[in-house]
Amino acid sequence: MKKFQPMFLFMLSIIVLLSACSTNTNTPENNENSAEASEGVNEENGEPVEIEFWHAMGGNLGEAIDAVAEEFNNSQEKYVVKPEFQGSYEESLTKFRSVGGSSDAPAIIQTFEVGTKFMIDSGLIEPVHTFIEKDGYDMSMLEKNILNYYTYEGKQYSMPFNSSTPVLIYNKDAFEEAGLDPENAPRTYSEVKEAASKLKTADRAGFSMLTYGWFFEELLATQGGKYVNNDNGRSDLATEAAFNGEEGLKVFEWLNEMNQGGTFGNFGTVWDDIRAAFQSEKVAMYMDSSAGVKGIIDNADFEVGVAFIPHPDGVDPNGVIIGGASLWMSKGITEEEQEGAWEFMKFVNSPEVQAKWHVETGYFAIHPDAYEQDIVKKQWKEYPQLKVTVDQLQSTKANEATQGALMSVFPESRQHIVNALEKLYQGSDPQEVLDEAATLTNRAIEVANKTQGN
C-alpha cells in the first residue's frame, strides 16, 4: 500500500475517465492477423511462447516474483514468463493504458485492488472467467474471502495474487509493564482507548494508525458499513458516497477522542515512519498490513503481538476486506499468449507455490491447502503471529461490506479521506470533515459516470 500524491491522483483520475470513452482499435481482423503471425513464428522457430508479465514489486518482492516465474518456466517447455517491473501500481496502470487492447500489451498485468473497477470497465482485459469455464477450473478450492473482491456480476475478472489485510500490532512488553494482559489484545473501541491510556507515557503514544484511506475502509467494513451506495457499487453503478454515515462517524469519533485525550500518536502518511515509531517504542499499538508482520517481528527488540482489527462496542464484527493486488489478462494479444497467461495463473495458485509465496513475502496463500505444507508449518511455529492474520481472514463474513467497494475514482476518494483525517487531527469536527470528503467523492463519481455515458 502506498500513499497517493494529489497531483498524480488527479492525473490518474483523468486517465481513468478518458479511458472509458476510448475506442478499442484492436479489431477482430487485427487480432486474427496478429495471432496468425505469432503462431507462424513460434512454429517456424520452435521457440516457446513469451508471456510478458508486468508487475509493481521491487526489491525482495520482485525477486520472489522472478523465482516463481523461473520455477514455472522450468516446469514446462511451451511458455516462458518474463516478469518486468513497471514502477508503482499507478505508474504500471498508466503505462498499460497506452498499450492496452493492442498486441503490444503485456499478457499479464498486476493491478492494485482499487484499480479493479477501472480494469473491468476498460474493455482492455479478458476476464479469467472465460478460461475458468473453458478449462472447468475449480475455483471453490481457493480462498473465498479473497476471490470475492475480484468477482463482479457472478464473474471472476482477475486472479488474486498478493493479498493482505490490516491487523492490530502491539508491544507485548509494554502491555506487561502497563499491567495489561499481553495475550489478550483489546478488541473494541473502548478497550483500545482504555489500553492506550495505560500505555501512554511521556515518550510513547498508546495507539496510532497510518493516515491512509485503506484503514478507514476496513474499520467501516467490519461494522457492515458500505463505502458507496448500491451495495458498494456491486448491484449497480455507484452514484454517491455512503461512508459518512453512522459507521464512518464512529471511526472518526473514536480516533478524535484518543487524539484529543493525548493517547493517539500521529506519525503521518508514510509506512516506514509509523513502523519505525513502533520499533523505537514511540507507540505501543498500531494498525499495519498482514504482509508486514514478519518484518516487524524481526526488527523489534521486544515481543510483538498481532490481533484482529478493533470494532465499535456492541457491534458483531464482519471481518476484513482483502487488499493488495491481482493478475489481469490482456485482450488484443494472441490466443497462445492468453493460454500461457492462464497456465501461469493456475501454476501460481498451486498449494506448493503458494506456500513458498506466503513464507517468502508474508502475503496470504490463495490456496488454503498451502498452509498444510511443511515450510508453512515450520514458519508458523517460529512466527505464530502469522496464523492470527489467516484466522482473521478466514473468519470474515462474506457480504457487500467485506467484498469491498467498486468505483473508478477510488484512488481519488482515498485521498479525500486522508485529507479528512489530517483535518481531524488538527481539531476539525468529525462529521464535517467526513461530509466534505463525501461531497468531493460524489463530485468525482458524477464526473466519471457522465464521462462514461452513465
Helices and strands as residue ranges (DSSP letters): H 6-21, H 28-45, E 49-55, H 59-75, E 79-85, H 89-99, E 108-112, G 113-115, H 116-122, E 125-126, H 129-135, G 139-141, H 144-147, G 148-150, E 151-152, E 155-156, E 159-164, E 166-171, H 172-177, H 189-199, E 205-209, H 213-221, H 229-233, H 246-261, H 271-279, E 283-289, G 290-292, H 293-299, E 304-307, E 323-330, H 335-348, H 351-361, G 368-372, H 374-382, H 385-394, H 400-403, H 410-425, H 430-451
